[in-house]
């Protein structure tokens, strides 16, 4: 049996005109080369990524917890 690696992916962008948390047509494009960090509140372990040219990022290997 293969283990799984918890992954979180998203898009970092500036102008969410309708406030739905989704980058829609007509809204500002993603923010390129921005740093993204998730820090586990219990252990203080941090996971980091950098957005691509479209503002997309992926954090891998996140253990269960509150970030």
N, C-alpha and C positions, 0 to 999 in steps of 0.2 A: 504494500500500500504506500502510495506516495503522500508525503506531507504537503500541506498547502501553505502558502506565504500570504498573510493578510496584506492587501493592497488598498490604497486610497488614491483615487485619481480625481482631477478637477480642472477647472479653467479659472485663471485669475484675470479679471477684467474690471475696468473702471466704471463704466456707465450702464447700469442696469435700470433703464428708464421705467420699466413696469414692475420692478421690485420682485421678480419671480425667481431670482437666483440662477437664471439660465441666460446664456449669451444668445440673443435672438438677432435675426436680420435687422440691420439698421442701428444696432447698438454698437458701441465702441468695440474695436477688435481687442483681442487678448493682450496682456502686458508681457512683452518678451523679456527674457533674461532676468526675471525677478526671483528673488530667493523666497522659498516657502519652507517653513519649519513647523513641525508638530512636536510638542514636548509632552511626554507622559506626566500627568500631575502627581502620580504616586511615586514614580521612580526618578523623575527628572531626566530620563533618557530622551534625547532629541533625534529626530529623523529629518533630513533636509533634502531638498530638491531645487532645481532651477527650472523655470518655465521655458518652453520652447518659443519659437517665433510667433506662435498662435496663442500663447498664454497657457498652454496645457502643461500639467505636471503629474507625476506619479510618485507616491511614497510607498516603498515596499518594506515588508518585514515588520510592520507595526503589530506589536502584541496587543491583546485586548486591553482596554482601559479608557480613561478619560483623558483627552488631549486638548 
